Amino acid sequence: MNQLLQLIAFGIVQGATYALLAASFWLIYATTRTFHLAHSVTYAVAGYAAFVISVQLGLSLWLGAFASVISAAAVGCAIDAILYRPMRARGASVLSIFLASLGVAAAGAAALQLIFGPLVKQVPGFPNATLYLGSVTVTRLQVLTAFCAAATIFLVFLFITRTRTGNAITAVRTNPTMAMAVGIPVERISVLVFGIGSAMAGLAAFFETISFVAYPTMGLQPVMFGVIGVFLGGIGSIRGAALGGFVLGFLLVFSGLFLSQNLGVILVFAVLLVVVVFRPEGLLRSPSGA
Amino acid sequence: MTTKGKWQDGLSRRAVMLGTGAMAVSASLGVSGVARAQDVSGPLEPWFGKGGKSAGAGLTWNHGLNLALTGTGASFGQAMTRGATTATDLIRASGGPTIVLKLNDHQGGLVPPAVTGVRRLISQERIQSLGSSYGPATEALFPLIANVGLTTFWSGGAGPTGLGKTDVWITMALFALDPATGGLAYLAKRFPSAKRLALIGQQENGTAAINEIAPRVWPQVSGGQIASTEFVNIGTTDFSSLIARLKSAKADAIFTTIYGNDQGYFIKQVREAGVDIPIMSIDLGTPTVPDIAGSAIANNCFLAVDGYQPQNPNPYNALFVETFKAKYKTPPDYFAANFFEATNILAALIGRTIKAGKTPGRGSVLSDAFQAGPSFPSVYGGSAAAAGVMTFNLKDHSVTKPLGVFQIGLGGVLTKVATIEKNSTTLGPA
């Protein structure tokens, strides 16, 4: 029983983080159809931004968090403006844009290594503590991470569904040609979703950095799981993507109830396979698009 | 253990400093001709004898290094390169051959770039010997090494697959296998009430320590039992699932072969989950582990390994550390130390070959030179008066090096708490 409760607690924490990443990737992919693998670079830049602000400049950890979010948004927008937009303007295929993104992901990690070196960068200072709920343990930082992730997803959900700009995003996502025809500035919407999606990834990166460390390839695995989460939950809505990310993270941990840790990932991909084959639209259908 | 060979007389710190200073002066004055003279004195003389033509002076030797230079293992590759470079500088200053390092990046252990890259080093860079790291990225080269006759020093991530392989010499303790028995014996002695041992292994390397050695040795040394056995994939950063299972197993101690950054993540998460039982690990080579683990690493964590200590007063090590720090402004680590030793062994073998009247090059000529004496100085072990010793097994090409159990402190600082022997439960004083 204790093991079950511990796995549920860890699963919720992990699931919330992956839900945030899936939602961030979804916002960009569903709106612009850009398979933005360079999201991993954005993620890593955010981690290093926290290091620069909170360690190298000696400013507070919360300024580091702000720097992570802002720098991630800036990098995401810059990649869209410098790389994707010109490619879209020239009618580049989805595959071409994907390959360009892959190139940025590889080159970006190498550039970060050149700038900061191959050693990891630690950002200490968060007053972490272990919280005991009977025999179940979580840390204060894990609780904060899960709360911030859930709150961010909820706020973005509200933004998309309750604001004019959110409606414009939905319009571009569902029918960009029609959206353009009715006067919605599609390219500005594109920049906006890159900014918001990247900022969400930046928040996740900040929490990973203060939990552990920043390093050049730190974004690869989280973004990959975020991508899987999107397709697991469904690309039709942010709720689907977030659910997919959560299920992914939760399953990875919860599989420990009956599988060794190294086999947990097999269970996740088995579930993904079943979903893709028998429910290709993902776990959550959402005709409303939200 | 101390040396008994030519370097046995030891060297005082003063002499080391003088030697280093002489080297620096020589370098600054650009006295390149010194290296070509006969009977050249130099900083490595106390352990390898005088330099000069018979030691390889004037000979340019291309030595390949197959390392992780990019990706998550890039810090290993950087440290290894620095260790080897430090050795080449000292060898040249001591009247030995000019060893030119030719690098190949296997991108963190990937086989295709390892094989393709080393082929390039052989055909285009004309390397005459090779230093290599990682498991699969080195194992995949064995056929090529045997075919070309490329004397190879496996000095990082070496495993038992290299035992007895033609022209492959393992210059480090076998990962997990050599120190496991001694580490378990120490754990049982230090924590006599610990009976239930949790085993946590990592795929790829050292699995025999988890599957064979620990289940056999632990009941013998503690009278206890194995509480659980788990394996994790390389690159794991989230150990939530494993920790939940670990807590459920009610273990009294942990023996783990997790290595690399994963170890830092593991230790940190275990401690944050309120699990305070002793952890015996077998690797702390990755310099970033203490950063990742933070203060958790100083909480009841031990290491059974050929642990490298920059502060070891052994004069051979002192020379290495001083030279390394002068060049890179940071102390060397385990990986740098291993490649430093291996490169010096290469130079010694070249010298032996020349003195034997043969022409050093590819083929078995360098491997044959091991027969003249399987022992070499080591930066591990030893004392303030003499270098440690590493002794090769001429049949299986493994090495016996000074091993110890260390208590891990903040920042990964190691305090030796016991001396252990390869595959033995015998414990010696620190």
Boltz contact constraints between the chains, C-beta under 6 A:
constraints:
  - contact:
      token1: [A, 3]
      token2: [B, 244]
      max_distance: 6.0
  - contact:
      token1: [A, 3]
      token2: [B, 248]
      max_distance: 6.0
  - contact:
      token1: [A, 6]
      token2: [B, 244]
      max_distance: 6.0
  - contact:
      token1: [A, 7]
      token2: [B, 244]
      max_distance: 6.0
  - contact:
      token1: [A, 10]
      token2: [B, 240]
      max_distance: 6.0
  - contact:
      token1: [A, 118]
      token2: [B, 74]
      max_distance: 6.0
  - contact:
      token1: [A, 118]
      token2: [B, 75]
      max_distance: 6.0
  - contact:
      token1: [A, 118]
      token2: [B, 78]
      max_distance: 6.0
  - contact:
      token1: [A, 119]
      token2: [B, 75]
      max_distance: 6.0
  - contact:
      token1: [A, 119]
      token2: [B, 288]
      max_distance: 6.0
  - contact:
      token1: [A, 120]
      token2: [B, 288]
      max_distance: 6.0
  - contact:
      token1: [A, 120]
      token2: [B, 291]
      max_distance: 6.0
  - contact:
      token1: [A, 122]
      token2: [B, 291]
      max_distance: 6.0
  - contact:
      token1: [A, 130]
      token2: [B, 272]
      max_distance: 6.0
  - contact:
      token1: [A, 130]
      token2: [B, 274]
      max_distance: 6.0
  - contact:
      token1: [A, 137]
      token2: [B, 273]
      max_distance: 6.0
  - contact:
      token1: [A, 137]
      token2: [B, 274]
      max_distance: 6.0
  - contact:
      token1: [A, 139]
      token2: [B, 272]
      max_distance: 6.0
  - contact:
      token1: [A, 212]
      token2: [B, 292]
      max_distance: 6.0
  - contact:
      token1: [A, 213]
      token2: [B, 291]
      max_distance: 6.0
  - contact:
      token1: [A, 213]
      token2: [B, 292]
      max_distance: 6.0
  - contact:
      token1: [A, 217]
      token2: [B, 72]
      max_distance: 6.0
  - contact:
      token1: [A, 253]
      token2: [B, 240]
      max_distance: 6.0
  - contact:
      token1: [A, 253]
      token2: [B, 241]
      max_distance: 6.0
  - contact:
      token1: [A, 256]
      token2: [B, 241]
      max_distance: 6.0
  - contact:
      token1: [A, 256]
      token2: [B, 244]
      max_distance: 6.0
  - contact:
      token1: [A, 256]
      token2: [B, 245]
      max_distance: 6.0
  - contact:
      token1: [A, 260]
      token2: [B, 230]
      max_distance: 6.0
  - contact:
      token1: [A, 261]
      token2: [B, 232]
      max_distance: 6.0
  - contact:
      token1: [A, 261]
      token2: [B, 241]
      max_distance: 6.0
  - contact:
      token1: [A, 261]
      token2: [B, 242]
      max_distance: 6.0
  - contact:
      token1: [A, 262]
      token2: [B, 231]
      max_distance: 6.0
  - contact:
      token1: [A, 262]
      token2: [B, 232]
      max_distance: 6.0
  - contact:
      token1: [A, 262]
      token2: [B, 233]
      max_distance: 6.0
  - contact:
      token1: [A, 264]
      token2: [B, 241]
      max_distance: 6.0
